[in-house]
Amino acid sequence: MKNQIELFIYNLVKDNPKLKNFIRDIYQNILSLKPVTSVESNYKITAREGYFFGFHDKCPWSADGEMLLAHRIITNNRVPSKNDEVDIGYFIGNNYETFHKISSTKAWNWAQGSMLQWVGKSNNIVLNDYGQNNKEHYAKIIDTNGNVQKKLPKAIGAISAEGNLALSYCFERLRKGMPGYGYANGIDPDADVMMPSRKGSGLHIINVDTSNSSELFTVADIASINSEKSMDGAFHYFTHCLFSPSGKRFVFFHRWLLNENQRWTRMLSCSLDGRDLHVFPTTGMVSHIAWKDDTHILAYSRTSKYGDKYYLFKDKTNEYEIIGLETLNSDGHMQFSPNKRNMLTDTYTDRFRQQYLMIYDTIDKKKHNIAKLYSPIHFRYKYASCDLHPRWNRDGKMVCFDATYTGKRSLCTIHLYNKFV
C-alpha cells in the first residue's frame, strides 16, 4: 500500500514507465536490506511450489469444485523463449494435493499462462498452443485425460460462461506492445504497421461449436473512433477482452504505445456482432477489469476528475461510482465473489517487496487483509515477476493465487470457509 509521499512521487512519474520503474527499483533495493517476514496471515496457506495458474479474470476450479487447473513450471524464472514449454494439468484430492499432467504448450507467459480455463460447465479445458507445422497460434480443447476434442483457428483471450463463444486478438503483436503478455513464438505480419487495417488483423469472435471465426473490427477501425492526439504515430493493439456474465456483450482494451515508453489505454464494450460500441469515460489509463453483473463493470482506471481509483462503471453510459475511496489506494487484480458482495483484490509489491491479499466488502465498505506476502527481489526480473492474481472458487469459500513467498513461484490456496459467503 502506498503512503502519501509514495503517492506523490508516483503521480509525478506514472506516465513515464521507464523512469517509474527505475525509481521503484532503486527504492526497493535500498529497503530490501531491512528483514521482513515472508508471510503474515490469520489463515492457513497451502503453497504448491513449481506451479502457477495465470490471470485474475478466470476461475481455475471445475464446475463441481473437484479439480484445480494449473501450469507446471519447466523453465527457470526468466522470460520464456520460443521453445520453452509449460505442463498443463489439474490438482485433485481433499486439499488439491495430487497433480495430473494432461498436456503441454509453448504458447504462454508468466502473467496469463496459456489462457487456461474450463469450457462452460463441462469437464473440457481450453488453452492456447503453438502449431508445429503451420507455425501459428491456436486454441485446443482437451478433456481431463488430455485427449484433444477440438482445435480453434486462433489463440483466445476469453471464453464465455456457457463455453459457446471465444474472443481472439493478436498475441504476437503484444511482444512489442506489452511484452509480458505476448508469446515468444509466432510472427506478427503487421509488426511494422502502427495501426493495422489489414483484414484478419483485428479482434475476432469464434463459435466454439463450429470453430468458425468472424472478424468484428480491425485495430484501425477502433483507433478511428474518438481519436486522440496521443494516438498519432503510436503503436496500436488490442488486449484484455472479457465476456459479460450472460455472454451477450464483452469489454476489451484498445492500447497504444509511443516511443516504446508511453502507453495509453481505453476500455470499450460492444455487442457480439461488434456493434453498439461504447467508450468508457476514462482518461489515459485502465489496467484491470471485472464484470459485477451484466450492466456493471469494475475497472482500476483514471478519470480526469478523480484520478486513479477503482471505478464501477455502468455499461453504455458515462455513469460510475468509486469503490473503496478511503481504503483502496493502489492498483490491483480484482474479482467479485459469487454473491457479488465481496471484491477480492491484491497489490503490487510495496517498498519492502510485500504484496497484500485483500477482500473488500462493498456493502459494509470495509477492507479485510487476508495475507501479507513477501516476494524475493529476484522475482522483480522484467516480464517474469509474479503478481498474486487472486481468484474465488465456485462457492466463495476458498481463494487461490500465485505467490513467491516460499522462494519459488507457487500456486496457493486459502480456505475461507463461510466468512465471506
Buried (B, 14 or more C-beta within 10 A) or exposed (E): BBEEEBBEBBEEBBBEBEEBEEBBEEBBEEEBEEEEEBBBBEBEBBBBEBBBBBBBBBBBBBEEEBBBBBBBBEBEBEBBEEEBBBBBBBBBEEEBEEBBEBBBBBBBBBBBBBBBBBBBEBBBBBBBBBBEEEEBBBBBBBBBEBEEEBEBBBBBBBBBBEBBBBBBBBBBBBBBBBBBBBBBBBEBEBEEBBBBBEEEBBBBBBEBEEBEBEBBBBBBBBBEEEEEEEBEEBBBBBBBBBBBBEBEBBBBBBBBBBEEEBBBBBBBBBBBEBEEBBBBBBBBBBBBBBBBEEEBBBBBBBBEEEEBBBBBBEBBEEEBBEBBEEEBBBBBBBBBBBEBBBBBBBBBBBBBBBBBBBBBBBEEEEBBEBBBBBBBEEBBEEBBBBBBBBBBBBEBBBBBBBBBBBEBBBBBBBBBEEEBE
